[in-house]
Amino acid sequence: QVQLVESGGGLVQAGGSLRLSCAVSGSMVSDNIMRWYRQTPGNQRELVARIFSGGTTYYADSVKGRFIISRDLVKNTVYLQMNSLKPEDTAVYYCNCQSRLTNYWGQGTQVTVSL
C-alpha cells in the first residue's frame, strides 16, 4: 500500500534553510499529485506547495519565492526546499499524495524556526 515518510525537519535560526524529504512507496510520484501541508496546534492544515504529475508547481503566497517543491523520479522522493525561514514557518509539515481520488499522508516532521 502507499506509504509516505517525511524527514529533514529540525530546529533552525531565522534566515536559515532546511530541505524536507518525502519518500514514497507503493506508488510513483510521477503518476500523482504531491503536496506539502503544514499545521500548528489549534489550526487547520494549510497547503504549502503542490506539484502536478506533469511537473507544474503551485505555492501558497506566504512561501512563494522562498520554498521550492521538487521531485526525484529515480528515488521516488518529493522534496521541499525551504529558504529564508521565518518564525511563522514553524509547524509540523506533512507530505500528501493524491492517487486518483484517494489521499495518503505521511506522519509529519517538525520544523521550528527560532529568532
C-alpha positions in Angstrom: 0.0 0.0 0.0 1.1 3.6 -0.4 3.3 4.9 2.4 4.9 8.3 2.8 7.8 9.0 5.2 8.9 12.6 5.8 12.3 13.5 7.1 14.6 16.6 7.3 12.8 18.6 10.0 14.5 20.2 12.9 15.5 23.5 14.6 16.9 26.3 12.5 17.5 30.0 13.1 15.5 32.6 11.2 17.0 33.2 7.7 18.3 29.6 7.5 17.3 26.8 5.3 16.0 23.2 5.5 15.2 20.6 3.0 12.3 18.2 3.8 12.1 14.8 2.1 9.1 12.6 1.4 10.0 9.1 0.5 7.1 7.3 -1.3 6.5 3.6 -1.6 3.6 1.7 -3.2 3.1 4.3 -5.9 5.1 6.5 -8.3 5.4 10.3 -7.6 5.4 10.8 -11.4 1.8 9.5 -11.5 0.3 11.5 -8.7 -0.3 15.0 -7.4 2.1 15.6 -4.5 1.6 18.2 -1.8 3.2 19.6 1.3 1.0 20.9 4.1 1.8 22.3 7.5 -0.2 22.6 10.7 0.2 24.3 14.1 -1.7 23.5 17.2 -5.3 24.6 17.1 -5.2 25.4 13.4 -6.3 23.6 10.2 -3.8 22.0 8.0 -2.6 24.6 5.4 -1.5 23.8 1.8 2.1 25.0 1.3 3.1 23.7 -2.1 1.9 21.3 -4.9 3.5 19.6 -7.8 1.3 18.0 -10.5 2.1 14.8 -12.4 3.4 16.9 -15.3 5.7 18.9 -13.1 3.7 22.1 -12.8 4.0 23.7 -9.3 1.9 25.8 -7.0 2.9 27.7 -3.9 1.0 29.5 -1.1 1.6 33.2 -1.2 3.2 33.0 2.2 6.0 30.9 0.9 6.3 31.9 -2.7 9.8 32.9 -3.6 11.3 31.1 -0.5 10.2 27.5 -0.9 10.7 25.1 -3.8 8.9 21.8 -4.3 10.7 19.3 -6.5 10.9 15.5 -7.1 13.4 12.9 -7.9 11.7 10.3 -10.1 14.6 7.8 -9.7 14.5 7.9 -5.9 10.7 8.3 -6.0 11.0 11.1 -3.5 9.5 14.6 -3.2 11.3 17.5 -1.6 10.5 20.8 -0.1 13.5 23.2 -0.1 12.8 25.9 2.5 14.9 29.1 2.3 14.9 32.3 4.3 12.9 30.7 7.0 10.8 32.8 9.4 9.4 32.0 12.8 6.0 32.0 11.2 7.1 28.9 9.3 7.2 26.9 12.5 4.8 23.9 12.1 4.5 20.2 11.6 4.9 19.6 7.9 3.1 16.8 6.2 3.5 15.1 2.8 0.4 14.2 0.8 -0.1 12.0 -2.2 -3.3 12.1 -4.2 -3.7 9.0 -6.3 -6.9 9.4 -8.3 -9.4 10.3 -5.5 -7.5 8.8 -2.6 -5.2 10.8 -0.4 -2.3 9.4 1.6 -0.5 11.2 4.3 2.9 11.0 6.0 3.4 11.1 9.7 4.7 14.7 9.7 8.0 16.2 10.6 8.5 19.2 13.0 10.1 22.4 11.7 11.0 25.0 14.3 12.4 28.4 13.4 13.9 30.4 16.1 14.8 34.1 16.3 
